[in-house]
Amino acid sequence: YMLMMLMLMILTGTKPATGFYTYDDNYSEENYEYNEEVEVEEEANFLPVFESSPTVYRVRRGNTARLECAVDNLGPMILSWRRLINNSSAYIATGSIVMVRDKRFSVLTSTTSSMLLITLMTPKDTGEYVCEVSSTPPVHIKHWLKMKAPPSVAILGKPSSGQFTIQSGEELGLVCRGEGEPAPVLAWRREGQPLPDGESSVAADQIIYSSVGRGHAGTYTCTGDNGAGRVATDSVQVTVKYAPVISVDHSYIHHHNNISLELVCSVEAFPLASVQWSRTMEQEKINMDRARVGLRGQGKHVLILDNPMKSDLGSYQCTANNTEGRVGATISVSESVQVPTGREGVDEEATTTEDTILAAGKTVDTASDTPAVKHIDGGDHKLLKHILHKMNKFERVNSDMVKAMKESNRYLYQILRNQNILLERNSTNILL
């Protein structure tokens, strides 16, 4: 039947119906043309270009994370989101369709972009997220989602007492570890004073001093800041054990009826040192009837000699001792002006003519390597005489001032008395 219909159509000249195709028996592959360049050009018109860049997103716990993906020349292609977990990945959304059951996930799409939203951010949401274009082959960019965390710092190896104790000359190393998101910037400082090298602070996670001395003692603080609002701190107190360091001095004190000589022995040491005063000659002893021993402030030991006499001449030894060593310093007290025979002290009226003036010099006897002693010259007695002379002169001036004030007061009283008399007279005249 079909053969008959075909013959009929040929004989009648009828064209074939739409939807059917005729082929020439002489057709060959050479007559077929395929323009590959045109097809490649049409595909190139839709090559996607990412306008977004790989980004690290840091979001506080409980807030909403917004991951952006913008593409230029997207064309008919769509954007998808997937999450990388270990070596595998799982799709979250394709186009505007969310493919996970977690209702905290959603997407906002446009013709050129897609934004992945994660509400009520939790630690389990952190990780790597990929925005992918449905091109051939697919192209993508990667984002990282992290949870903001306040900084925390800890000094490694810190004793429970919060105190490092080391020997003088040893190495000191302080190491600080910081945590937080983002990672905090760490720095060291010393409370109440600069660091041993003179800097107020140093940006580093550790500080090392190869050989410490007493100048390295103090409270060291590690700080961590990541811009989360507060700065984390951790502190440790560093104490250095060292032998006593002594500095000696002396001074004269003028009293109403006498003069006292004070011998001062300032001691720095850790642990604290015990201090003793003695005479360097075995047969000589300190006369405690006129001598007093005291402590002024921390480490300032004082030996006071009231009304110094010839028997007080000689050398005095200040000895400081602790577990790290023993140090001694000597102060020599000598007579600089001849003392009259039989005189037993100094009275105020004779201080300008026949003073018993004692000069003090200092030497050191130490069992450690770090003595510190100041030296004085032999002219202190001249200074003392000058001071006494000035004080007497001041007393005379003061007495003259008192007399002048008394005379002035008498004159003022007379003026006021005369003024009152005149007022009384005027009042009487007005009444009359």
BARO-887892 format. One line per 3 residues: number of its first residue (from 1); their letters; for each residue x, y, z of C-alpha. Coordinates in nm, 4 decimals, decimal comma, padded with zeros to 6 digits, always signed. Last residue first. Example, Ala and Ser with C-alpha at 12.3 -4.5 7.8 and 13.67 -1.06 7.14 Angstrom:
BEGIN
2	SA	+01,3670:-00,1060:+00,7140 | +01,2300:-00,4500:+00,7800
//
This chain:
BEGIN
432	LLI	+02,3795:+11,5893:+12,1849 | +02,3342:+11,2364:+12,0566 | +02,5454:+11,3057:+11,7458
429	NTS	+02,8239:+11,4532:+11,9607 | +02,8371:+11,1368:+12,1764 | +02,8652:+10,9082:+11,8697
426	NRE	+03,1516:+11,1166:+11,7355 | +03,3373:+11,0864:+12,0659 | +03,2944:+10,7057:+12,0771
423	LLI	+03,4241:+10,6739:+11,7212 | +03,7300:+10,8823:+11,8032 | +03,8107:+10,6638:+12,1053
420	NQN	+03,7740:+10,3459:+11,8938 | +04,0206:+10,4858:+11,6372 | +04,2751:+10,5658:+11,9088
417	RLI	+04,2598:+10,2060:+12,0360 | +04,2909:+10,0623:+11,6820 | +04,6010:+10,2728:+11,6146
414	QYL	+04,7605:+10,1779:+11,9496 | +04,6988:+09,8061:+11,8833 | +04,8641:+09,8355:+11,5395
411	YRN	+05,1727:+09,9941:+11,6960 | +05,1924:+09,7227:+11,9607 | +05,1519:+09,4519:+11,6913
408	SEK	+05,4291:+09,6035:+11,4854 | +05,6604:+09,6057:+11,7870 | +05,5799:+09,2362:+11,8496
405	MAK	+05,6341:+09,1538:+11,4809 | +05,9732:+09,3263:+11,4874 | +06,0774:+09,1284:+11,7960
402	VMD	+05,9735:+08,8000:+11,6311 | +06,1647:+08,8891:+11,3161 | +06,4779:+08,9628:+11,5179
399	SNV	+06,4540:+08,6208:+11,6835 | +06,4180:+08,4505:+11,3433 | +06,7225:+08,6330:+11,2154
396	REF	+06,9207:+08,5111:+11,5160 | +06,7958:+08,1529:+11,4634 | +06,8839:+08,1705:+11,0944
393	KNM	+07,2378:+08,2775:+11,1807 | +07,2680:+07,9834:+11,4156 | +07,1467:+07,7516:+11,1385
390	KHL	+07,3840:+07,9027:+10,8854 | +07,6792:+07,8493:+11,1190 | +07,5740:+07,4920:+11,1845
387	IHK	+07,5482:+07,4247:+10,8093 | +07,8930:+07,5742:+10,7460 | +08,0393:+07,3654:+11,0239
384	LLK	+07,8801:+07,0550:+10,8743 | +08,0116:+07,1323:+10,5264 | +08,3588:+07,1716:+10,6642
381	HDG	+08,3237:+06,8391:+10,8471 | +08,2206:+06,6707:+10,5214 | +08,5515:+06,7563:+10,3567
378	GDI	+08,7080:+06,4114:+10,3666 | +08,5519:+06,2912:+10,0410 | +08,2830:+06,0308:+10,0039
375	HKV	+08,2764:+05,6985:+09,8212 | +07,9639:+05,4991:+09,7273 | +07,9603:+05,1221:+09,7611
372	APT	+07,7993:+04,8570:+09,5405 | +07,9307:+04,5061:+09,5808 | +07,8392:+04,2524:+09,3112
369	DSA	+08,0822:+03,9615:+09,2950 | +08,0099:+03,8185:+09,6381 | +08,2178:+03,7580:+09,9535
366	TDV	+08,2627:+04,1280:+10,0186 | +08,4788:+04,3616:+10,2212 | +08,4190:+04,7174:+10,1161
363	TKG	+08,5618:+05,0509:+10,2187 | +08,4036:+05,3734:+10,3345 | +08,5103:+05,7083:+10,4789
360	AAL	+08,3465:+05,9043:+10,7573 | +08,4542:+06,2354:+10,9067 | +08,3915:+06,3153:+11,2711
357	ITD	+08,3561:+06,6730:+11,3995 | +08,3872:+06,7520:+11,7670 | +08,3074:+07,1202:+11,7449
354	ETT	+08,5121:+07,3780:+11,9299 | +08,4218:+07,7123:+11,7739 | +08,0881:+07,7053:+11,5872
351	TAE	+07,9412:+07,4130:+11,7787 | +08,0111:+07,5714:+12,1132 | +07,6620:+07,6943:+12,2012
348	EDV	+07,4939:+07,3758:+12,0850 | +07,6783:+07,1445:+12,3129 | +07,9010:+06,8655:+12,1861
345	GER	+08,0106:+06,5579:+12,3711 | +08,2432:+06,4430:+12,6460 | +08,5207:+06,6996:+12,6692
342	GTP	+08,8031:+06,5939:+12,8949 | +09,0744:+06,7199:+12,6631 | +08,9526:+06,9380:+12,3746
339	VQV	+08,8773:+06,7503:+12,0488 | +09,1174:+06,8253:+11,7623 | +08,9303:+06,8529:+11,4345
336	SES	+08,9095:+06,5806:+11,1617 | +08,8605:+06,2781:+11,3838 | +08,8034:+05,9531:+11,1904
333	VSI	+08,5017:+05,7314:+11,1136 | +08,5716:+05,4561:+10,8610 | +08,2698:+05,2869:+10,7044
330	TAG	+08,3252:+04,9256:+10,6030 | +08,1071:+04,7146:+10,3743 | +08,0467:+04,3414:+10,4003
327	VRG	+07,8846:+04,0939:+10,1650 | +07,7853:+03,7315:+10,2224 | +07,6396:+03,5051:+09,9580
324	ETN	+07,3424:+03,3409:+09,7919 | +07,1734:+03,1993:+10,1020 | +07,1719:+03,5402:+10,2706
321	NAT	+07,4207:+03,7653:+10,4556 | +07,4688:+04,1387:+10,4951 | +07,7591:+04,2791:+10,7013
318	CQY	+07,7981:+04,6461:+10,7926 | +08,1396:+04,7016:+10,9522 | +08,2359:+05,0134:+11,1418
315	SGL	+08,5870:+05,1518:+11,1390 | +08,7372:+05,3768:+11,3989 | +08,6504:+05,6728:+11,6167
312	DSK	+08,3692:+05,6241:+11,8643 | +08,6054:+05,6526:+12,1610 | +08,6929:+05,9997:+12,0453
309	MPN	+08,3339:+06,1115:+12,0892 | +08,0110:+06,1142:+11,8837 | +07,7188:+06,2868:+12,0600
306	DLI	+07,4595:+06,0288:+11,9552 | +07,5770:+05,7544:+11,7160 | +07,2986:+05,6202:+11,4931
303	LVH	+07,3399:+05,2918:+11,2997 | +07,0893:+05,2697:+11,0137 | +06,9699:+04,9824:+10,7935
300	KGQ	+06,7861:+05,0649:+10,4707 | +06,6583:+04,7358:+10,3213 | +06,2943:+04,8306:+10,2891
297	GRL	+06,2036:+05,1501:+10,4682 | +06,4070:+05,2810:+10,7532 | +06,5451:+05,0091:+10,9816
294	GVR	+06,7071:+05,1023:+11,3121 | +07,0129:+05,0549:+11,5337 | +07,0886:+05,2953:+11,8179
291	ARD	+07,4147:+05,3979:+11,9708 | +07,4705:+05,6043:+12,2847 | +07,4394:+05,3331:+12,5487
288	MNI	+07,5019:+05,0745:+12,2746 | +07,8734:+05,1509:+12,2786 | +07,9846:+04,9539:+11,9739
285	KEQ	+08,2726:+04,7282:+12,0646 | +08,6435:+04,7568:+12,0085 | +08,8858:+04,4802:+12,1087
282	EMT	+08,8093:+04,2867:+11,7900 | +08,8807:+04,5831:+11,5647 | +08,6342:+04,6032:+11,2736
279	RSW	+08,3550:+04,7351:+11,4893 | +08,0187:+04,5683:+11,4286 | +07,6809:+04,6110:+11,2659
276	QVS	+07,4748:+04,3137:+11,1471 | +07,2341:+04,2687:+10,8576 | +07,0240:+03,9614:+10,7690
273	ALP	+06,9510:+03,9354:+10,3999 | +06,6177:+03,8939:+10,2296 | +06,6164:+03,6163:+09,9708
270	FAE	+06,6808:+03,8018:+09,7538 | +06,9043:+04,0979:+09,8251 | +06,9270:+04,4768:+09,8231
267	VSC	+07,0956:+04,6373:+10,1239 | +07,1319:+05,0041:+10,2176 | +07,3794:+05,0615:+10,5037
264	VLE	+07,3507:+05,4044:+10,6615 | +07,5783:+05,5443:+10,9332 | +07,4089:+05,8297:+11,1156
261	LSI	+07,6128:+06,0734:+11,3227 | +07,4163:+06,2648:+11,5790 | +07,4775:+06,6200:+11,6978
258	NNH	+07,3662:+06,7548:+12,0318 | +07,1475:+06,9901:+12,2333 | +06,8804:+07,1097:+11,9905
255	HHI	+06,9529:+06,8439:+11,7298 | +07,1697:+06,8555:+11,4189 | +07,1847:+06,5302:+11,2173
252	YSH	+07,5042:+06,4391:+11,0372 | +07,4969:+06,1976:+10,7416 | +07,6476:+05,8693:+10,6325
249	DVS	+07,6428:+05,6433:+10,3294 | +07,6761:+05,2800:+10,2354 | +07,5597:+05,0798:+09,9319
246	IVP	+07,5326:+04,7039:+09,9604 | +07,4297:+04,4331:+09,7119 | +07,3374:+04,1050:+09,8775
243	AYK	+07,3758:+03,7806:+09,6787 | +07,1145:+03,6969:+09,4162 | +06,7967:+03,4945:+09,3763
240	VTV	+06,5868:+03,6314:+09,0921 | +06,2117:+03,6522:+09,1244 | +05,9796:+03,6421:+08,8222
237	QVS	+05,6091:+03,6957:+08,8796 | +05,3779:+03,5513:+08,6166 | +05,0914:+03,7125:+08,4333
234	DTA	+04,8153:+03,6121:+08,1905 | +04,6096:+03,8548:+07,9858 | +04,3231:+03,8496:+07,7340
231	VRG	+04,2276:+04,1777:+07,5684 | +03,8575:+04,2523:+07,5272 | +03,6515:+04,3594:+07,2278
228	AGN	+03,6924:+04,0754:+06,9786 | +03,9755:+04,2604:+06,8040 | +04,2122:+03,9650:+06,8217
225	DGT	+04,4162:+04,0733:+07,1254 | +04,6406:+03,8579:+07,3463 | +04,8518:+03,9914:+07,6331
222	CTY	+05,1377:+03,8233:+07,8222 | +05,2317:+03,9890:+08,1506 | +05,5666:+03,9812:+08,3327
219	TGA	+05,5820:+04,0732:+08,7018 | +05,9276:+04,1721:+08,8196 | +06,2884:+04,0588:+08,8451
216	HGR	+06,5192:+04,1125:+08,5485 | +06,7249:+04,3861:+08,7182 | +06,8368:+04,1364:+08,9847
213	GVS	+07,0309:+03,9513:+08,7197 | +06,9463:+03,7236:+08,4308 | +07,1707:+03,5584:+08,1743
210	SYI	+07,0330:+03,4374:+07,8404 | +06,7104:+03,6351:+07,8465 | +06,4326:+03,4835:+07,6316
207	IQD	+06,0945:+03,6284:+07,5361 | +05,8108:+03,4317:+07,3768 | +05,4904:+03,4823:+07,1775
204	AAV	+05,6128:+03,8106:+07,0374 | +05,5154:+04,1770:+07,0126 | +05,7482:+04,3474:+07,2622
201	SSE	+05,6481:+04,5978:+07,5292 | +05,7750:+04,9136:+07,7032 | +06,1241:+04,8560:+07,5653
198	GDP	+06,4241:+04,9260:+07,7897 | +06,6029:+04,5937:+07,7376 | +06,5000:+04,4778:+08,0856
195	LPQ	+06,1324:+04,5397:+08,0016 | +05,9953:+04,8737:+08,1117 | +05,8429:+04,9298:+08,4573
192	GER	+05,5144:+04,9070:+08,6465 | +05,4137:+04,5677:+08,5103 | +05,6474:+04,4159:+08,2546
189	RWA	+05,5233:+04,3692:+07,8972 | +05,4828:+04,0861:+07,6472 | +05,2779:+04,0694:+07,3251
186	LVP	+05,0548:+03,8217:+07,1414 | +04,8290:+03,8923:+06,8420 | +04,5212:+03,6759:+06,8770
183	APE	+04,4195:+03,4020:+06,6310 | +04,0926:+03,4968:+06,4647 | +03,9224:+03,3256:+06,6241
180	GEG	+04,0802:+03,2538:+06,9615 | +04,3813:+03,0881:+07,1198 | +04,7125:+03,2155:+07,2522
177	RCV	+05,0217:+03,0413:+07,3877 | +05,2856:+03,2337:+07,5814 | +05,6483:+03,1331:+07,6362
174	LGL	+05,8814:+03,2877:+07,8966 | +06,2498:+03,1910:+07,8918 | +06,4975:+03,2953:+08,1591
171	EEG	+06,8571:+03,1752:+08,1442 | +07,0653:+03,1562:+08,4634 | +07,3117:+03,4185:+08,5845
168	SQI	+07,1248:+03,4953:+08,9074 | +06,9318:+03,1926:+09,0185 | +06,5688:+03,1402:+08,9255
165	TFQ	+06,2292:+03,1685:+09,0939 | +05,9183:+03,1703:+08,8732 | +05,5971:+03,2707:+09,0511
162	GSS	+05,2284:+03,2091:+08,9811 | +05,2039:+02,9689:+09,2753 | +05,0569:+02,7045:+09,0443
159	PKG	+05,3776:+02,7250:+08,8432 | +05,3634:+02,8587:+08,4852 | +05,4985:+02,6002:+08,2430
156	LIA	+05,3386:+02,7682:+07,9425 | +05,1939:+03,1138:+07,9983 | +04,8302:+03,1022:+07,8902
153	VSP	+04,6293:+03,3283:+07,6600 | +04,2632:+03,3473:+07,5620 | +04,1088:+03,5497:+07,2841
150	PAK	+03,7353:+03,5788:+07,2216 | +03,5921:+03,3385:+06,9612 | +03,4450:+03,4170:+06,6203
147	MKL	+03,3147:+03,1090:+06,4451 | +03,4676:+03,0138:+06,1129 | +03,3242:+02,9691:+05,7636
144	WHK	+03,5695:+02,9231:+05,4782 | +03,4733:+02,9972:+05,1187 | +03,5678:+02,8115:+04,7989
141	IHV	+03,5176:+02,9101:+04,4361 | +03,3765:+02,6950:+04,1542 | +03,3917:+02,5921:+03,7922
138	PPT	+03,2032:+02,2987:+03,6412 | +03,3377:+02,1488:+03,3142 | +03,1110:+02,2126:+03,1422
135	SSV	+02,9212:+02,4800:+03,3348 | +02,6814:+02,4321:+03,6225 | +02,8573:+02,6941:+03,8373
132	ECV	+02,9713:+02,5949:+04,1866 | +02,9895:+02,7797:+04,5204 | +03,1881:+02,5685:+04,7658
129	YEG	+03,1724:+02,5762:+05,1480 | +03,4551:+02,4802:+05,3839 | +03,4054:+02,4403:+05,7590
126	TDK	+03,2173:+02,5799:+06,0574 | +02,8514:+02,4862:+06,0923 | +02,9187:+02,2441:+06,3801
123	PTM	+03,0341:+02,5375:+06,5952 | +02,6869:+02,6951:+06,5849 | +02,5421:+02,9874:+06,3841
120	LTI	+02,1783:+03,0665:+06,4539 | +02,0979:+03,1313:+06,0865 | +02,2904:+02,9992:+05,7887
117	LLM	+02,2372:+03,1974:+05,4678 | +02,3845:+03,1063:+05,1284 | +02,3813:+03,3943:+04,8810
114	SST	+02,3512:+03,3396:+04,5067 | +02,4394:+03,5715:+04,2232 | +02,3910:+03,6734:+03,8603
111	TST	+02,0228:+03,6249:+03,7760 | +01,9314:+03,6514:+04,1433 | +01,9275:+03,4071:+04,4305
108	LVS	+01,8829:+03,4162:+04,8081 | +01,9490:+03,0800:+04,9677 | +01,8370:+02,9107:+05,2906
105	FRK	+01,9830:+02,6975:+05,5703 | +01,8470:+02,7188:+05,9267 | +01,5651:+02,4899:+05,8200
102	DRV	+01,7960:+02,1894:+05,8307 | +01,6330:+01,9454:+05,5906 | +01,8963:+01,9813:+05,3218
99	MVI	+01,8453:+02,0237:+04,9448 | +01,7496:+02,3901:+04,9311 | +01,6111:+02,4809:+04,5862
96	SGT	+01,6809:+02,8332:+04,4616 | +01,9548:+02,7264:+04,2216 | +02,0930:+02,4083:+04,3688
93	AIY	+02,1285:+02,3988:+04,7471 | +02,3160:+02,2109:+05,0192 | +02,5076:+01,9535:+04,8151
90	ASS	+02,7333:+01,7189:+05,0099 | +03,1088:+01,6838:+04,9707 | +03,3674:+01,4168:+05,0448
87	NNI	+03,7316:+01,4108:+05,1514 | +03,6786:+01,5482:+05,5031 | +03,3494:+01,7357:+05,4819
84	LRR	+03,3245:+01,9836:+05,1962 | +02,9922:+02,1645:+05,1749 | +02,7951:+02,2275:+04,8572
81	WSL	+02,6255:+02,5274:+04,7059 | +02,4894:+02,5465:+04,3514 | +02,4691:+02,8226:+04,0929
78	IMP	+02,2736:+02,7946:+03,7674 | +02,3591:+02,8256:+03,3992 | +02,1346:+03,0009:+03,1492
75	GLN	+02,3693:+03,2986:+03,1163 | +02,6137:+03,3423:+03,4048 | +02,8059:+03,6213:+03,2340
72	DVA	+02,9391:+03,7635:+03,5607 | +02,9124:+03,5557:+03,8760 | +02,8449:+03,6571:+04,2385
69	CEL	+02,8764:+03,4128:+04,5313 | +02,8182:+03,5387:+04,8831 | +02,8211:+03,3511:+05,2158
66	RAT	+02,5997:+03,5090:+05,4825 | +02,6330:+03,3668:+05,8350 | +02,3630:+03,4631:+06,0837
63	NGR	+02,4410:+03,5147:+06,4541 | +02,4101:+03,2600:+06,7373 | +02,7864:+03,2194:+06,7827
60	RVR	+02,9739:+03,5091:+06,6281 | +03,0614:+03,4920:+06,2596 | +03,3971:+03,4866:+06,0841
57	YVT	+03,3831:+03,4471:+05,7056 | +03,7095:+03,3608:+05,5289 | +03,6743:+03,4574:+05,1639
54	PSS	+03,7499:+03,3178:+04,8181 | +03,6706:+03,6060:+04,5836 | +03,3380:+03,7121:+04,4343
51	EFV	+03,3109:+03,8481:+04,0800 | +03,3437:+03,4999:+03,9371 | +03,3558:+03,4841:+03,5569
48	PLF	+03,1224:+03,2421:+03,3755 | +03,1862:+03,1517:+03,0072 | +02,8490:+03,2070:+02,8366
45	NAE	+02,9498:+03,3745:+02,5064 | +03,2246:+03,1163:+02,4824 | +02,9624:+02,8501:+02,4086
42	EEV	+02,8406:+03,0421:+02,1010 | +03,2014:+03,0967:+01,9878 | +03,2745:+02,7248:+02,0143
39	EVE	+02,9687:+02,6496:+01,7994 | +03,0677:+02,9032:+01,5335 | +03,4238:+02,7736:+01,5233
36	ENY	+03,3054:+02,4148:+01,4640 | +03,1217:+02,4983:+01,1373 | +03,0018:+02,1604:+01,0106
33	EYN	+02,9406:+02,1091:+00,6371 | +02,7986:+01,7862:+00,4811 | +02,8514:+01,7615:+00,1030
30	EES	+03,1698:+01,5580:+00,1530 | +02,9699:+01,3037:+00,3484 | +02,7926:+01,1956:+00,0221
27	YND	+02,4386:+01,2290:-00,1060 | +02,3790:+01,0830:-00,4611 | +02,0606:+00,9040:-00,3533
24	DYT	+01,9253:+01,2410:-00,2549 | +01,7463:+01,2329:+00,0784 | +01,3877:+01,3262:+00,1490
21	YFG	+01,2642:+01,4391:+00,4932 | +00,9189:+01,4006:+00,6450 | +00,7699:+01,6345:+00,8892
18	TAP	+00,5767:+01,8426:+00,6452 | +00,4081:+01,6252:+00,3720 | +00,5939:+01,5341:+00,0543
15	KTG	+00,5262:+01,7386:-00,2584 | +00,2651:+01,6107:-00,5117 | +00,3897:+01,5669:-00,8722
12	TLI	+00,0963:+01,3391:-00,9732 | +00,3137:+01,0534:-01,0971 | +00,5486:+01,0804:-00,8045
9	MLM	+00,2672:+01,0934:-00,5548 | +00,1011:+00,7913:-00,7045 | +00,4214:+00,5913:-00,6967
6	LMM	+00,4573:+00,6716:-00,3259 | +00,0988:+00,5728:-00,2541 | +00,1446:+00,2399:-00,4308
3	LMY	+00,4572:+00,1584:-00,2372 | +00,2785:+00,2407:+00,0870 | +00,0000:+00,0000:+00,0000
//
